[in-house]
Amino acid sequence: MTIPGDVYDRLAAVEADNARLRRRLDEVGVSDHLRHALRDTVALLRAVMRRSAETASDVESYVAHLEGRLDSLMRMRARTDAFGEADLHLLVSEELMFHLVREGERAFIEGPALRLRPGAAQVLALAIHELASNAVEHGALDEASGTVDVCWQMEKGNAAPVLVLVWTERGGHIDSEAPVRRGFGREVLETMLAYELGARTEMAFDPTGLRFTLRLPFTQRIGRYATEEASVAAEDVSEPNAGLIGER
């Protein structure tokens, strides 16, 4: 796609604003932790803007998809706590609700209460947005009869428990073959999650609908259990067969 000059001008303006913001933070003595978090956010935004432009087929789709991706990150930020952490259940339910897919009606969401660290929350918010957008545009949520299940649990891992999240679509418009063209959405799901978080992903285009599986080592860098009681349960995962998902 040929990107018109005004779009490049907007990208340049955003980067200039980011540079001014970094200088201002240096002047007022912002902590290293906050500066690092800002740098990560700016880097992600820059990557989203540029890769969205490179993979879009026309200006209209570029603008529409870029706005949706940025909005998903802003929704995540709006729901974070004082430490910048985000609740995984809320992250999923609000993204689906943005597409008018209500939990308990066309969406079933289940899993232990988890809090995600800022960096991990940003990347996962973007991944959930890509799944939801694809389901609405091309998948099960394209029709009123379609539904989606989003479930997660812990498996025993070598150095840390492994978060296993499964997104399953049923009904609606079904495309049983993987699309040939690799867009930014698939790049997020197949490359960014692996590069940024060390996750392993699998995408299956079954006759009944899309099934996406994420396996992510749940280290302290990624997140924590939401309650002290659940934290004890996390330690129990190290015991044989404690709180594990059954073999698949």
C-alpha positions in Angstrom: 0.0 0.0 0.0 1.2 3.5 -0.8 0.9 5.6 2.4 0.0 9.3 1.6 2.2 12.0 2.9 -0.2 13.2 5.6 -0.1 9.8 7.3 3.7 9.9 7.4 3.4 13.4 8.8 1.2 12.1 11.6 3.6 9.3 12.4 6.5 11.9 12.5 4.4 14.1 14.7 3.7 11.3 17.2 7.4 10.4 17.4 8.3 14.1 17.9 5.7 14.2 20.8 7.2 11.1 22.3 10.7 12.7 22.2 9.4 15.8 23.9 7.6 13.7 26.5 10.8 11.8 27.2 12.8 15.0 27.7 10.1 16.4 30.0 10.2 13.2 32.1 13.9 13.5 32.4 13.5 17.1 33.5 11.1 16.4 36.3 13.0 13.3 37.5 10.6 10.5 36.8 11.7 7.2 38.3 13.6 4.6 36.2 10.7 2.2 36.5 8.1 4.6 35.1 10.6 5.7 32.4 11.2 2.1 31.4 7.4 1.4 31.2 6.9 4.5 29.1 9.7 3.4 26.7 8.1 0.0 26.3 4.7 1.6 25.6 6.2 4.0 23.0 8.1 1.2 21.3 4.9 -0.9 21.1 2.9 2.0 19.7 5.6 2.7 17.1 5.6 -0.9 16.0 1.8 -1.0 15.8 1.7 2.1 13.6 4.4 1.1 11.2 3.4 -2.6 10.8 -0.2 -1.7 10.4 0.8 0.6 7.6 3.0 -2.0 5.9 0.3 -4.7 6.0 -2.7 -2.7 5.1 -4.2 -2.9 1.6 -5.6 0.6 1.5 -5.7 3.8 3.6 -9.2 3.2 4.8 -8.4 -0.2 6.3 -5.1 1.1 7.7 -6.9 3.9 9.6 -9.8 1.6 10.8 -7.5 -1.1 12.1 -4.9 1.3 13.6 -7.7 3.1 15.5 -9.0 -0.3 16.8 -5.5 -1.4 18.0 -4.8 1.9 19.7 -8.2 1.9 21.3 -7.6 -1.6 22.7 -4.4 -0.4 24.4 -6.1 2.6 25.8 -8.9 0.5 27.2 -6.3 -1.7 28.9 -4.6 1.3 30.4 -7.8 2.8 31.6 -8.5 -0.4 33.7 -5.1 -0.8 35.2 -4.5 -0.4 38.9 -1.9 1.9 40.6 0.9 -0.5 39.7 -0.1 -0.6 36.0 -1.4 -4.2 36.4 -4.5 -5.5 34.5 -7.0 -8.2 35.3 -7.0 -10.8 32.6 -10.7 -11.6 32.8 -11.6 -7.9 32.5 -9.2 -7.5 29.6 -11.0 -10.2 27.7 -14.5 -9.3 28.6 -14.1 -5.6 27.8 -12.6 -6.3 24.4 -15.5 -8.5 23.5 -18.0 -6.1 24.9 -16.5 -3.4 22.7 -17.6 -5.5 19.8 -21.1 -5.9 21.5 -20.4 -9.5 22.4 -21.7 -9.9 25.9 -20.3 -12.4 28.4 -22.9 -15.0 29.3 -24.7 -14.6 25.9 -22.3 -15.1 23.1 -19.1 -15.3 25.1 -18.1 -17.7 27.8 -15.0 -16.6 29.8 -13.4 -18.7 32.6 -10.1 -19.0 34.4 -8.3 -18.2 37.7 -8.0 -14.6 38.8 -4.7 -13.3 37.4 -3.1 -9.9 37.4 -0.8 -9.0 34.4 2.3 -6.9 34.6 2.2 -3.7 32.4 4.3 -5.0 29.5 2.6 -8.4 29.3 -0.8 -6.7 29.6 -0.1 -4.5 26.6 0.9 -7.3 24.3 -2.0 -9.6 25.5 -4.5 -6.8 25.0 -3.4 -6.4 21.5 -3.6 -10.1 20.8 -7.1 -10.4 22.2 -8.1 -7.4 20.1 -6.8 -9.1 17.0 -8.7 -12.3 17.8 -11.9 -10.5 18.5 -11.7 -8.3 15.5 -11.0 -11.3 13.2 -13.9 -13.1 14.7 -16.2 -10.2 14.0 -15.0 -9.6 10.5 -14.3 -13.1 9.3 -15.1 -15.7 12.0 -17.8 -17.0 14.3 -18.9 -13.6 15.5 -19.7 -12.5 11.9 -23.2 -13.9 12.5 -25.6 -13.8 15.4 -25.4 -17.6 15.9 -21.6 -17.6 16.5 -20.1 -17.8 20.0 -16.6 -17.7 21.5 -15.1 -19.4 24.6 -12.0 -18.0 26.2 -10.7 -20.2 29.0 -7.3 -20.4 30.8 -5.7 -22.5 33.4 -2.2 -23.5 34.7 0.0 -26.3 33.6 3.1 -27.5 35.4 6.2 -26.1 33.9 9.9 -26.6 34.4 10.9 -23.3 35.9 7.5 -21.7 36.4 3.8 -22.5 35.9 2.6 -22.2 32.3 -0.5 -20.2 31.5 -2.6 -21.9 28.9 -5.2 -19.8 27.3 -7.5 -21.2 24.6 -9.8 -19.1 22.4 -12.4 -21.2 20.7 -15.0 -20.0 18.1 -18.1 -21.9 17.2 -20.9 -21.3 14.6 -21.3 -18.3 12.5 -19.3 -17.8 9.3 -16.5 -20.4 9.2 -13.4 -20.4 7.1 -11.8 -23.8 7.5 -8.7 -22.8 5.7 -5.9 -20.5 7.0 -5.8 -17.3 5.0 -2.8 -17.1 2.6 -2.0 -13.5 3.3 -0.1 -12.8 6.5 -1.4 -9.6 8.0 -0.4 -7.7 11.1 -3.0 -9.6 13.2 -1.4 -12.9 12.5 2.0 -11.3 13.1 0.9 -10.3 16.6 -0.5 -13.8 17.3 2.4 -15.8 15.8 5.4 -13.6 16.2 5.0 -10.8 18.7 3.7 -13.0 21.5 6.7 -15.2 21.1 9.3 -12.4 20.8 7.9 -10.2 23.6 6.7 -12.8 26.1 8.4 -16.1 25.2 5.0 -17.6 24.4 4.2 -20.6 22.2 1.1 -20.3 20.1 -1.0 -22.6 17.8 -3.7 -21.6 15.4 -6.1 -24.2 14.0 -8.8 -23.4 11.5 -11.2 -26.3 12.3 -14.5 -26.9 10.5 -16.3 -25.8 13.7 -14.3 -22.5 13.9 -11.0 -21.0 14.8 -9.1 -22.4 17.8 -6.1 -20.4 19.1 -4.0 -21.7 21.9 -1.4 -19.7 23.9 1.2 -21.3 26.2 3.0 -18.7 28.3 5.5 -19.3 31.2 3.8 -17.4 34.0 6.9 -15.8 35.5 7.0 -12.7 37.8 7.7 -10.6 34.7 4.3 -11.7 33.2 2.0 -11.5 36.2 0.7 -12.9 39.5 -2.3 -14.5 41.1 -4.8 -12.0 42.2 -5.2 -13.2 45.8 -2.8 -14.5 48.5 -4.9 -17.7 48.5 -4.3 -18.2 44.8 -0.6 -17.4 45.3 -0.4 -20.4 47.6 -2.1 -22.5 44.9 0.6 -21.3 42.4 3.3 -22.8 44.7 1.3 -26.0 44.8 1.6 -26.3 41.0 5.2 -27.5 41.6 3.8 -30.6 43.2 3.0 -33.5 41.0 -0.4 -33.2 39.2 -1.4 -30.2 41.3 -3.9 -27.9 39.5 -2.9 -29.0 36.0 -4.8 -29.1 32.8 -5.5 -32.6 31.6 -3.5 -34.0 28.7 -4.5 -32.9 25.3 
